[in-house]
């Protein structure tokens, strides 16, 4: 097969389209966010305006708190579930798989309306009801992250070894399995945290104030401030994920055990 | 059944926070104002009018952004698989992941900053002699929403379609050459037929995502483009006077029905694609 000199035309046009689609809006928003008062010059004014607004820290704190709780609850619920599924419950796997895909199928708006209809009053009266729905929304991603990770370890051998040395189930999960699937757990934690901290749909439809809903309200008073926070959260997310992608993979050092 | 006891917390959790809300909203969508069983809530959706129109606009938006996302994303995915390796590839992966999940409030504000009437890009283009606001375009219009949605649809396509391209085996290329094929014959007879099911599946996924997206459109349009999720939102906020209290429920169930049909297409396409991987 004759080699066609396609590399540079292909890479070039991909780079061109990508910069048009992604760099241009990002660049535009970044420049805009540094506009000075009255649109003159450049300054940090919009960023400073934002952090001095009423409700900035409470909203940020609420979001952080709910995201941490959601990430923690997600692990407490899903790590034992996924370990059991891969160890003894293989015949329930397709059912659990289906339930974990559902949040991608059911539109979040519909889930939010359903929550209003179905949740008991005592839950609807507290912002902590959001934690449960953040966990639901994260399920498709958590399931994949943990499942992929569990399939790379010799689960049965590890469990048998640990149990025959007299460890309880709880201590087997915490001291043997959790360290072995650390990369999957980190991924699940991070995804749940990121999804929760940016969640807008359910939060606003259930009328709670978190950082994203606060940003929309603040943006109605001062669009420059809202743009500043948008740029900040966007660039922050890219930086964080890129750092995580570049971290050396600890799993590679793991001793392989044949099943 | 008793052997499934460790799964009880999971089933209770998803049953209560996922299944029960869906069942509850479905049941209530068949109830009238005085709690009697009725189909009246669905009438405004099935007959022409603002609600049927909203479904039409939502479907059109999902179709257009799905097609744009699928075509451009597939092209990017091919170039990335072929030419981006190692750490550069890893960074591109995580950037795609961030962009694919960027369909939130920040994205809307960023596009206003770039392409709004006073936006930076708008001004630069104007200085270059192209006034994008000379015609009907605004960032708050249907075209504007398509632009913003493409920002997350294209990277989503890259994420879901990349494995399919990476799965094309070098042996197939070699086998084709040995049988006398040139690159075009290889793509026409082998490469593209293998990729079509994955491509269609990924398109369905993009379609479903575009159909359900709420935050970006809400922050961007404030109702200028009639989309079903936005209308449900305004009904819930009580900004719209409706003589039917449970109309929003019927719209929500309508969205679930559309999403289910689309995802059935996705699952079917996935099965077709899996045939080649065994």
Interface residues (C-beta under 8 A of the other chain):
Chain A: X1 X2 X4 X7 X10 X11 X14 X17 X18 X21 X22 X24 X25 X26 X27 X28 X29 X31 X32 X33 X39 X77 X78 X80 X81 X84 X85 X88 X89 X92 X96 X99 X102 X103 X104 X105 X106 X107 X108 X109 X110 X111 X112 X113 X114 X115 X116 X117 X118 X119 X132 X133 X135 X136 X139 X194 X195 X198 X200 X201 X204 X205 X212 X215 X216 X219 X223 X226 X227 X229 X230 X231 X233 X234 X237 X238 X241 X242 X244 X245 X246
Chain B: X3 X4 X6 X7 X9 X10 X11 X13 X14 X17 X18 X20 X21 X22 X23 X24 X25 X28 X72 X75 X76 X78 X79 X80 X82 X83 X87 X90 X91 X93 X94 X95 X97 X98 X99 X101 X102 X104 X105 X106 X107 X108 X109 X110 X111 X112 X113 X114 X115 X118 X119 X120 X121 X150 X151 X154 X173 X176 X177 X181 X182 X183 X186 X208 X211 X212 X214 X215 X218 X219 X228 X229 X232 X233 X236 X248 X249 X252 X253 X255 X256 X259 X260 X263
